[in-house]
C-alpha cells in the first residue's frame, strides 16, 4: 500500500505550497506579502490559507532540511576583525 502524500486533498499543487512556505520562512515576509507575491504570479491565495500551510508544513520542512545541515568541523578560521 502506498502512503498518502502530505499534500493530498489540497487545492494547490505541492510546489506552490512549498514555495509559499519557503518565502515566508526565508525572507521574513508577512502572510499578506506572500499572498501578494503569489498574486503577481497569477495565483489567488488568501493569507489565512498561507497561515494554515505554515502551521501544517513547517515542521516537516524543518525535518527534511535537518540532514543537509553542515556539522562543525575540526578546523576554525578567523579573519582580521
C-alpha positions in Angstrom: 0.0 0.0 0.0 1.4 3.4 -1.0 1.4 6.1 1.8 -0.7 9.1 1.1 1.2 12.4 0.3 1.1 15.1 3.0 -0.2 17.3 0.3 -3.2 15.1 -0.6 -6.5 16.9 -0.6 -5.1 20.4 -1.1 -6.3 22.6 -3.9 -2.9 23.9 -4.9 0.0 21.7 -6.1 2.8 20.9 -3.6 5.2 23.1 -5.5 3.1 26.2 -4.8 2.6 25.3 -1.1 6.3 24.7 -0.5 7.2 27.9 -2.4 4.9 30.0 -0.2 6.2 28.4 3.0 9.8 28.9 1.9 9.3 32.5 1.0 7.7 33.2 4.4 10.4 31.5 6.4 13.4 32.5 4.3 12.7 36.2 3.7 10.7 37.0 6.9 7.7 38.2 4.9 4.2 38.7 6.2 1.3 36.5 5.1 -0.1 39.3 3.0 3.3 39.8 1.4 3.4 36.2 0.3 -0.2 36.5 -0.8 0.8 39.4 -3.0 3.8 37.6 -4.5 1.6 34.7 -5.4 -1.0 37.0 -6.9 1.7 38.6 -9.1 2.2 35.1 -10.5 -1.5 34.5 -11.1 -2.3 32.5 -8.0 -5.2 33.8 -5.8 -4.4 32.5 -2.3 -5.8 34.0 0.9 -3.4 35.0 3.6 -5.3 32.7 6.1 -4.6 29.8 3.8 -0.9 30.6 3.8 -1.1 30.7 7.6 -2.6 27.3 7.7 0.0 25.9 5.3 2.7 27.2 7.6 1.2 25.6 10.6 0.9 22.3 8.8 4.1 22.1 6.7 6.8 24.0 8.6 7.7 21.1 10.9 8.0 18.6 8.0 10.2 21.1 6.0 12.5 21.6 9.1 12.8 17.8 9.4 13.6 17.5 5.7 16.3 20.2 5.9 18.0 18.9 9.1 20.1 16.1 7.4 21.6 18.6 5.0 22.9 21.0 7.7 26.7 21.0 8.0 28.2 19.8 11.2 31.0 21.9 12.6 34.5 20.6 11.6 37.7 20.4 13.4 39.2 23.5 11.7 38.4 27.0 12.5 39.3 30.2 10.7 39.4 33.8 11.9 39.6 37.0 9.9 41.1 40.3 10.7 38.1 41.6 12.6 
